[in-house]
Amino acid sequence: MKTTAKQTARETYETRQREIAAMLDFLKCELEAHAEKAKADGLHWGHVGDLAHIRENLKETLVFAMGSRDEEVAGKMIEDAVADATTGTAKRN
């Protein structure tokens, strides 16, 4: 998206938030399409590798989004949260 000098930082920030939310929705759709393709093709290790690549990129993005935290600590926090979510032990507030 192009920005003009007239856009404020707040407006541009809010635009970026909406763009990221749209991209996350798009990612969900693409993951569903990938699952359908994997099912149609006959699931194989190439499909697993695709998801491993996506997972690693998402983790890298999350570490970045977490800001000034130590990368190793942030990575562990992410892995713990994923483990909790996938085993159903995530803490609910």
Backbone torsions as a table, in degrees:
resi	resn	phi	psi	omega
1	MET	NA	135.0	175.8
2	LYS	-85.1	143.0	175.1
3	THR	-115.5	154.9	177.1
4	THR	-108.1	162.8	178.8
5	ALA	-62.1	-20.5	-177.5
6	LYS	-79.9	-16.6	178.3
7	GLN	-73.9	137.5	177.5
8	THR	-84.2	165.8	176.3
9	ALA	-59.6	-40.8	-179.5
10	ARG	-62.0	-45.8	179.7
11	GLU	-61.9	-43.5	-179.3
12	THR	-67.6	-40.5	177.1
13	TYR	-59.6	-47.2	179.6
14	GLU	-63.5	-38.5	175.9
15	THR	-61.4	-46.0	179.9
16	ARG	-62.2	-38.4	177.3
17	GLN	-61.4	-44.8	179.1
18	ARG	-64.7	-39.9	178.7
19	GLU	-62.4	-43.4	179.7
20	ILE	-65.2	-41.6	177.7
21	ALA	-60.9	-41.7	178.3
22	ALA	-64.9	-39.4	178.9
23	MET	-65.9	-37.0	177.3
24	LEU	-65.2	-40.4	175.6
25	ASP	-62.2	-42.2	178.8
26	PHE	-63.4	-40.1	177.8
27	LEU	-60.7	-42.9	177.3
28	LYS	-57.5	-45.4	178.8
29	CYS	-62.2	-42.8	-179.5
30	GLU	-67.3	-34.8	176.2
31	LEU	-66.0	-38.8	176.3
32	GLU	-64.8	-42.4	178.4
33	ALA	-64.6	-38.9	178.2
34	HIS	-62.5	-42.7	179.3
35	ALA	-62.2	-41.1	178.3
36	GLU	-64.6	-41.9	178.6
37	LYS	-65.1	-42.1	178.9
38	ALA	-61.8	-40.7	178.8
39	LYS	-64.7	-44.2	-178.8
40	ALA	-67.9	-38.8	-178.2
41	ASP	-76.8	-21.9	-168.6
42	GLY	91.4	107.7	-175.0
43	LEU	-53.0	130.9	177.4
44	HIS	-141.8	175.6	-174.8
45	TRP	-63.8	-23.6	175.5
46	GLY	-61.8	-40.8	177.4
47	HIS	-63.9	-41.2	178.0
48	VAL	-61.8	-42.2	178.6
49	GLY	-62.4	-39.0	176.1
50	ASP	-56.3	-48.5	-178.2
51	LEU	-68.1	-35.0	177.1
52	ALA	-62.4	-39.6	178.8
53	HIS	-65.4	-45.2	178.5
54	ILE	-61.9	-45.2	-179.8
55	ARG	-58.7	-46.3	-178.9
56	GLU	-63.1	-41.0	177.8
57	ASN	-65.2	-40.2	177.9
58	LEU	-65.0	-41.2	178.9
59	LYS	-62.2	-43.5	178.4
60	GLU	-60.1	-41.8	179.1
61	THR	-65.6	-41.5	178.3
62	LEU	-64.2	-42.7	177.4
63	VAL	-57.8	-44.5	178.1
64	PHE	-61.3	-45.8	-177.1
65	ALA	-65.0	-25.1	-179.5
66	MET	-74.5	-7.5	171.8
67	GLY	83.0	-132.9	-167.8
68	SER	-80.5	4.4	178.8
69	ARG	-62.3	152.1	173.4
70	ASP	-59.0	132.1	-175.9
71	GLU	-58.2	-40.6	-179.4
72	GLU	-66.0	-42.4	178.7
73	VAL	-65.2	-45.5	179.5
74	ALA	-61.6	-43.5	178.5
75	GLY	-59.5	-41.5	178.8
76	LYS	-66.4	-40.6	177.8
77	MET	-59.5	-42.3	179.7
78	ILE	-64.9	-47.7	-179.9
79	GLU	-60.7	-40.8	178.1
80	ASP	-63.9	-43.3	179.8
81	ALA	-64.2	-40.6	178.4
82	VAL	-64.6	-44.8	179.6
83	ALA	-61.2	-44.0	178.1
84	ASP	-61.3	-44.2	-177.8
85	ALA	-66.5	-37.9	-176.3
86	THR	-81.9	-16.6	177.2
87	THR	-103.3	-0.7	178.1
88	GLY	77.4	17.5	-179.0
89	THR	-105.1	12.8	-179.6
90	ALA	-60.4	138.9	178.3
91	LYS	-75.0	130.0	179.2
92	ARG	-105.9	132.4	177.6
93	ASN	-97.7	NA	NA
